[in-house]
Structures are given as structure tokens and as C-alpha cells.
Amino acid sequence: MAEVLRDFPQLTMVVNGKMESIMKRTALVANTSNMPVAAREASIYT
């Protein structure tokens, strides 16, 4: 999750001809309770 939070703000996309941060249109949800590391990595949805 830390890597996603570090990398996502740098990503941009064009919206109505204007460059916008992808974070303005992204919701991050992560459920990491009682999961092994590999499963935690796979449980990140955007």
C-alpha cells in the first residue's frame, strides 16, 4: 500500500483536455487483516 500511495500521485491523465492527477478520480481500498504478504499485495483495488 505504501508503494501505491507513493507512486499514484505522480500519475496523470487527460480530462477534458486538461492534465489531472489520477488521485482526483481514484479511491484506494485495502483489507490487510490476517493475510499473508502476497495476499495483501493482491487485495489492493483501484
N, CA and C atoms as a LAMMPS dump frame, in Angstrom:
ITEM: TIMESTEP
0
ITEM: NUMBER OF ATOMS
138
ITEM: BOX BOUNDS ff ff ff
-5.0000000000000000e+02 5.0000000000000000e+02
-5.0000000000000000e+02 5.0000000000000000e+02
-5.0000000000000000e+02 5.0000000000000000e+02
ITEM: ATOMS id mol type element x y z
1 1 1 N 0.83 -1.192 0
2 1 2 C 0 0 0
3 1 3 C 0.872 1.252 0
4 2 1 N 1.972 1.191 0.714
5 2 2 C 2.861 2.356 0.759
6 2 3 C 3.397 2.695 -0.624
7 3 1 N 3.71 1.67 -1.406
8 3 2 C 4.211 1.907 -2.765
9 3 3 C 3.133 2.546 -3.639
10 4 1 N 1.916 2.09 -3.503
11 4 2 C 0.809 2.672 -4.273
12 4 3 C 0.625 4.134 -3.898
13 5 1 N 0.646 4.432 -2.615
14 5 2 C 0.483 5.816 -2.169
15 5 3 C 1.636 6.698 -2.618
16 6 1 N 2.811 6.111 -2.771
17 6 2 C 3.964 6.876 -3.234
18 6 3 C 3.9 7.125 -4.741
19 7 1 N 3.481 6.127 -5.511
20 7 2 C 3.525 6.216 -6.973
21 7 3 C 2.3 6.873 -7.601
22 8 1 N 1.116 6.649 -7.068
23 8 2 C -0.107 7.149 -7.701
24 8 3 C -0.161 8.671 -7.856
25 9 1 N 0.256 9.462 -6.885
26 9 2 C 0.174 10.918 -7.062
27 9 3 C 0.978 11.434 -8.25
28 10 1 N 1.968 10.679 -8.699
29 10 2 C 2.778 11.106 -9.837
30 10 3 C 2.106 10.803 -11.173
31 11 1 N 1.1 9.949 -11.182
32 11 2 C 0.418 9.581 -12.421
33 11 3 C -0.605 10.643 -12.8
34 12 1 N -0.689 10.935 -14.093
35 12 2 C -1.654 11.923 -14.573
36 12 3 C -2.436 11.355 -15.747
37 13 1 N -3.563 11.99 -16.052
38 13 2 C -4.372 11.631 -17.206
39 13 3 C -5.019 12.895 -17.742
40 14 1 N -5.474 12.831 -18.975
41 14 2 C -6.112 13.986 -19.597
42 14 3 C -7.62 13.895 -19.368
43 15 1 N -8.193 14.938 -18.774
44 15 2 C -9.634 15.027 -18.541
45 15 3 C -10.106 16.345 -19.138
46 16 1 N -10.973 16.264 -20.112
47 16 2 C -11.481 17.458 -20.798
48 16 3 C -10.341 18.334 -21.321
49 17 1 N -9.311 17.691 -21.865
50 17 2 C -8.188 18.418 -22.431
51 17 3 C -7.22 19.003 -21.425
52 18 1 N -7.371 18.66 -20.159
53 18 2 C -6.524 19.205 -19.094
54 18 3 C -5.87 18.058 -18.325
55 19 1 N -4.585 18.204 -18.013
56 19 2 C -3.887 17.172 -17.242
57 19 3 C -4.339 17.223 -15.78
58 20 1 N -4.773 16.081 -15.268
59 20 2 C -5.236 15.975 -13.877
60 20 3 C -4.499 14.826 -13.196
61 21 1 N -4.296 14.945 -11.898
62 21 2 C -3.724 13.855 -11.121
63 21 3 C -4.728 12.704 -11.081
64 22 1 N -4.234 11.496 -11.25
65 22 2 C -5.119 10.331 -11.223
66 22 3 C -5.752 10.155 -9.837
67 23 1 N -5.131 10.723 -8.812
68 23 2 C -5.664 10.618 -7.454
69 23 3 C -6.993 11.344 -7.288
70 24 1 N -7.29 12.304 -8.151
71 24 2 C -8.568 13.01 -8.063
72 24 3 C -9.738 12.108 -8.438
73 25 1 N -9.458 10.995 -9.138
74 25 2 C -10.511 10.088 -9.588
75 25 3 C -10.29 8.663 -9.096
76 26 1 N -9.538 8.505 -8.023
77 26 2 C -9.184 7.173 -7.54
78 26 3 C -9.555 7.02 -6.071
79 27 1 N -10.15 5.88 -5.753
80 27 2 C -10.401 5.513 -4.357
81 27 3 C -9.597 4.248 -4.078
82 28 1 N -8.783 4.271 -3.055
83 28 2 C -7.978 3.111 -2.692
84 28 3 C -8.6 2.418 -1.487
85 29 1 N -8.813 1.105 -1.615
86 29 2 C -9.377 0.313 -0.531
87 29 3 C -8.47 -0.892 -0.328
88 30 1 N -8.034 -1.11 0.901
89 30 2 C -7.168 -2.26 1.191
90 30 3 C -7.627 -2.932 2.475
91 31 1 N -7.769 -4.235 2.421
92 31 2 C -8.103 -5.033 3.596
93 31 3 C -6.927 -5.966 3.843
94 32 1 N -6.148 -5.677 4.856
95 32 2 C -4.931 -6.461 5.101
96 32 3 C -4.996 -7.284 6.381
97 33 1 N -6.142 -7.392 6.986
98 33 2 C -6.233 -8.114 8.253
99 33 3 C -6.025 -9.615 8.06
100 34 1 N -5.147 -10.174 8.849
101 34 2 C -4.895 -11.622 8.885
102 34 3 C -4.594 -12.233 7.524
103 35 1 N -3.816 -11.555 6.72
104 35 2 C -3.492 -12.058 5.394
105 35 3 C -1.98 -12.149 5.228
106 36 1 N -1.5 -13.17 4.507
107 36 2 C -0.066 -13.219 4.214
108 36 3 C 0.33 -12.077 3.282
109 37 1 N 1.611 -11.784 3.216
110 37 2 C 2.101 -10.633 2.456
111 37 3 C 1.642 -10.674 1.004
112 38 1 N 1.752 -11.808 0.328
113 38 2 C 1.357 -11.902 -1.083
114 38 3 C -0.13 -11.599 -1.261
115 39 1 N -0.952 -12.065 -0.352
116 39 2 C -2.383 -11.802 -0.442
117 39 3 C -2.683 -10.335 -0.179
118 40 1 N -1.934 -9.712 0.724
119 40 2 C -2.121 -8.283 0.979
120 40 3 C -1.827 -7.477 -0.268
121 41 1 N -0.772 -7.85 -0.986
122 41 2 C -0.42 -7.143 -2.22
123 41 3 C -1.553 -7.273 -3.234
124 42 1 N -2.188 -8.426 -3.298
125 42 2 C -3.242 -8.67 -4.284
126 42 3 C -4.578 -8.062 -3.879
127 43 1 N -4.72 -7.614 -2.634
128 43 2 C -6.014 -7.116 -2.173
129 43 3 C -6.195 -5.621 -2.384
130 44 1 N -5.278 -4.987 -3.097
131 44 2 C -5.38 -3.551 -3.336
132 44 3 C -6.178 -3.321 -4.608
133 45 1 N -7.286 -2.612 -4.488
134 45 2 C -8.153 -2.325 -5.627
135 45 3 C -8.17 -0.835 -5.893
136 46 1 N -8.275 -0.445 -7.149
137 46 2 C -8.418 0.971 -7.506
138 46 3 C -9.657 1.152 -8.339
